[in-house]
Amino acid sequence: MKLIIKLFGILLLVAGISLLIYPELIIGWIGDNIENTSLYITAIIVRLVIGLLFIVVAKQSKYPVAIKLFGYLFIAASFVLIFIGHVGFQHLINSVIPEVEPYAPLSGVLSMVFGGFIIYAFTANKKTERK
């Protein structure tokens, strides 16, 4: 399970690099697929699964309280998406993208920082493994 979380961290790093170099790739893809129900369902499922994984393996990280908190935030976000529905999700994304697009490079840096934190939090050092 730690491997899945590390892969999620790597995905965040790659997404962050993409937002720095070519933000239209991610933002354009989201805008083009906003009416697709599978994007909405995937957004819910990914948040729910990652949130549950964070909670389950939090004790194996260097920062269990922070990881568990992020897990609960991911799960809460998935329930918010369920509550607002597909139409509300479309409206939210369509209203947020124009406002956030100028800050894509900053979002990329934050994504890379969070991805790096996740990878670091689940990388055990030699002293910790021996105990």
C-alpha positions in Angstrom: 0.0 0.0 0.0 2.9 2.3 0.7 4.0 1.8 -3.0 0.6 3.0 -4.2 0.9 6.2 -2.1 4.5 6.7 -3.3 3.2 6.4 -6.9 0.5 9.0 -6.1 3.3 11.3 -4.9 5.2 10.7 -8.2 2.0 11.5 -10.1 1.7 14.7 -8.2 5.3 15.6 -9.0 4.7 14.9 -12.7 1.5 16.9 -12.7 3.3 19.8 -11.0 6.0 19.8 -13.6 3.4 19.8 -16.3 1.6 22.7 -14.7 4.9 24.6 -14.7 6.0 23.8 -18.2 2.7 23.4 -20.2 -0.3 24.1 -18.0 -2.7 23.9 -21.0 -2.1 20.2 -21.1 -3.9 19.5 -17.8 -6.3 22.5 -17.7 -7.3 22.0 -21.3 -7.9 18.3 -20.8 -10.1 19.0 -17.8 -12.0 21.7 -19.7 -12.5 19.4 -22.7 -13.7 16.5 -20.6 -15.8 18.3 -18.0 -19.1 17.0 -19.4 -17.8 13.4 -19.3 -19.4 11.6 -16.4 -16.3 9.4 -16.0 -14.2 12.4 -15.0 -16.7 13.2 -12.2 -16.8 9.6 -11.0 -13.1 9.2 -11.2 -12.6 12.4 -9.2 -14.8 10.9 -6.4 -13.3 7.4 -6.5 -9.7 8.6 -6.5 -10.2 10.9 -3.6 -12.0 8.3 -1.6 -9.4 5.5 -2.3 -6.4 7.8 -1.6 -8.1 9.1 1.5 -8.7 5.6 2.8 -5.2 4.5 1.9 -3.7 7.5 3.8 -5.7 6.7 6.9 -4.9 3.0 6.8 -1.1 3.4 6.3 -0.6 6.7 8.3 1.1 4.9 11.1 3.8 3.6 8.7 4.7 7.2 7.7 7.1 9.7 9.3 4.1 12.1 9.9 1.1 9.9 10.9 -1.1 12.7 12.2 -0.6 14.9 9.0 -1.1 11.9 6.7 -4.3 10.9 8.5 -5.5 14.5 8.4 -4.9 14.5 4.6 -6.8 11.2 4.4 -9.8 12.7 6.1 -9.6 15.8 3.9 -9.6 13.6 0.7 -12.6 11.6 2.0 -14.5 14.8 2.9 -13.8 16.2 -0.6 -15.2 13.0 -2.2 -18.4 13.4 -0.2 -18.6 17.1 -1.2 -18.4 16.0 -4.8 -21.1 13.4 -4.3 -23.3 16.0 -2.6 -23.0 18.7 -5.3 -23.6 16.2 -8.1 -22.4 16.0 -11.6 -24.0 19.3 -12.7 -22.6 21.1 -9.7 -19.2 19.6 -10.3 -19.3 20.9 -13.9 -20.4 24.4 -12.7 -17.6 24.4 -10.1 -14.9 23.4 -12.5 -16.1 25.8 -15.2 -16.2 28.7 -12.8 -12.9 27.9 -11.1 -10.7 27.2 -14.2 -10.6 30.8 -15.5 -9.8 32.1 -12.0 -7.1 29.6 -11.3 -5.5 29.3 -14.7 -3.2 32.3 -14.3 -1.8 30.7 -11.1 -1.1 27.3 -12.8 2.7 27.6 -12.2 2.1 28.2 -8.5 -0.3 25.3 -8.4 2.5 23.2 -10.1 5.0 24.2 -7.4 2.5 23.3 -4.6 1.7 20.0 -6.3 5.4 19.2 -6.5 5.9 20.1 -2.8 2.9 18.0 -1.7 4.1 15.1 -3.9 7.6 15.4 -2.5 6.2 15.4 1.0 4.2 12.3 0.4 7.2 10.4 -1.0 9.4 11.6 1.8 6.8 10.7 4.5 6.7 7.1 3.3 10.4 6.7 2.7 11.8 4.9 5.7 15.3 5.6 6.8 17.6 2.8 7.9 17.4 3.6 11.7 13.6 3.5 11.7 13.5 0.1 9.9 15.9 -1.5 12.4 13.7 -0.7 15.5 
